[in-house]
Amino acid sequence: MRQMEFKMERTGLLEVGDVLPVTESKLPTSYYYTLGKSYAMSANFSFRERLKSEEGRVTDIKETPKGYFVTVEFDE
C-alpha cells in the first residue's frame, strides 16, 4: 500500500472511505495528481515517484493551520 497526502481547500467534499479517481498531470520536470473532480491536489513528484494506480481510497481528512489535508491509500 502507498499513501499520499493531498491539499484540499474546503471540507465537506469528501468522506473517509470514498474511492476516487486520480488524474496525473505533467510539468517540465515533475508530475502532480488531482483527486476526483479537482477536490484536492498533491505535491510534485519526480519521474521515479510516479503513481501507478488510477484510483485510491480516502483514509483520513484533517485540518491543520495550513489548511485541510486528505490522506489517500493506493494499491501499489
SULJO-V939696 format. One record per residue. N is the residue number from 0. RES is the residue in three letters. PSI is psi in whole degrees, 0 to 359 (* if undefined). OMEGA is omega in whole degrees, -180 to 180 (NA if undefined). D_FIRST is the distance of its C-alpha to the first C-alpha in Angstrom with 2 decimals. Layout:
N_RES_PSI_OMEGA_D_FIRST / N_RES_PSI_OMEGA_D_FIRST
This chain:
0_MET_141_176_0.00 / 1_ARG_137_177_3.78 / 2_GLN_140_177_6.68 / 3_MET_151_178_10.15 / 4_GLU_136_180_13.52 / 5_PHE_144_178_16.27 / 6_LYS_129_-180_19.98 / 7_MET_139_-176_21.90 / 8_GLU_333_179_25.70 / 9_ARG_156_-178_26.51 / 10_THR_176_177_25.23 / 11_GLY_357_-179_25.72 / 12_LEU_330_-175_23.93 / 13_LEU_159_174_20.58 / 14_GLU_153_177_19.62 / 15_VAL_133_-179_16.62 / 16_GLY_344_178_15.15 / 17_ASP_139_174_16.31 / 18_VAL_120_-173_14.55 / 19_LEU_149_175_15.77 / 20_PRO_156_178_16.23 / 21_VAL_133_180_15.63 / 22_THR_129_179_18.53 / 23_GLU_136_175_18.59 / 24_SER_147_-175_21.85 / 25_LYS_134_170_23.40 / 26_LEU_173_-179_25.52 / 27_PRO_322_-177_27.85 / 28_THR_10_-179_25.55 / 29_SER_180_180_22.11 / 30_TYR_153_172_19.87 / 31_TYR_164_-173_18.93 / 32_TYR_143_177_17.26 / 33_THR_132_-176_18.94 / 34_LEU_125_178_17.36 / 35_GLY_220_179_19.35 / 36_LYS_62_180_23.08 / 37_SER_37_177_23.08 / 38_TYR_323_-177_21.88 / 39_ALA_159_180_20.09 / 40_MET_151_180_19.53 / 41_SER_175_170_17.21 / 42_ALA_179_178_18.57 / 43_ASN_143_-179_19.55 / 44_PHE_147_178_17.41 / 45_SER_173_-180_19.00 / 46_PHE_319_-180_18.95 / 47_ARG_333_-175_16.68 / 48_GLU_9_-177_13.97 / 49_ARG_146_178_14.20 / 50_LEU_138_-180_11.58 / 51_LYS_337_-178_11.53 / 52_SER_155_178_10.58 / 53_GLU_351_177_13.60 / 54_GLU_158_-179_12.47 / 55_GLY_168_-178_10.18 / 56_ARG_131_179_10.83 / 57_VAL_125_-180_12.70 / 58_THR_339_-178_11.89 / 59_ASP_144_173_14.73 / 60_ILE_125_-179_17.94 / 61_LYS_153_177_20.19 / 62_GLU_130_177_23.57 / 63_THR_172_176_24.61 / 64_PRO_338_180_27.90 / 65_LYS_354_179_26.37 / 66_GLY_199_-178_25.27 / 67_TYR_138_-179_22.50 / 68_PHE_138_-179_18.81 / 69_VAL_129_175_15.99 / 70_THR_128_-178_12.37 / 71_VAL_138_-179_10.11 / 72_GLU_135_-179_6.52 / 73_PHE_148_177_5.65 / 74_ASP_92_178_4.93 / 75_GLU_*_NA_5.13
